[in-house]
């Protein structure tokens, strides 16, 4: 399987225009390679559901052909595809192929050529960044490919362990890892205080040939001063801008931009929103969106879940959850099932939200 991932990596390096493409490189995933074009779809199996991340990796003009090949392959294997976090263009193609599509969230993107900390909307962010800078916190880039600093890596491992100690589980699939032994073109940044104590660790994955970078990992010391992560992101983005990077993605904010009170929102989107807002997914989507929003991103790019019509909403929800958590949770499945039955019977009883 490693040789398949290496082959996929070279395709991603050449054609990876989607911020999600590098995240799809994972030993646990499987890889479908196009027969009539140079392209790849990386997918994870949850039962008989094949979940891919982002748009297929290929030349833009080959997208529909690669999708058709992949869909045909899944049909032969008895898999029901789920396309997670695809762009609007990819969602339109899949709808033409008979798939359902629901809005999943929005990706926060900073266009670095025009992005500044000016303006009242960024007053709190600007204050925190300046306060942390004045305290003597410094950001530096770590390049393991130029020579490993095992002492620093040991510190980051301890910081990550402490960071996840307060979580119920560690998410996977669309959430990366540091992977110092196999960086795959990542850029790593760390911040330390005046005493040399490690405060934050960030990694970014490239897309569009390095014109863009997407945040892959961000760990913070649990008792670090307020604003250190904001400072780290802003300072790293400024350094990358000086290196010619044009945009930085802060990643997807699930459910962001979904106005469940809009008359045009589908019942499926309302139900998906309600499921994730009323069940314990382990991570607080509201706080995640709130954190990204404080940067006042230049654009919020919509992302979609497109899925086989033979997949019920409860199966879709549990497949997404299983892929992220790495294991099947039968109790959570039962909870989803009961919740959706209740939602259908008493739709006004459950709280939804507009991000």
Order of alpha helices (4+ residues) and beta strands (2+ residues): alpha-beta-beta-beta-alpha-beta-alpha-beta-alpha-beta-alpha-beta-beta-beta-alpha-beta-alpha-alpha-beta-alpha-alpha
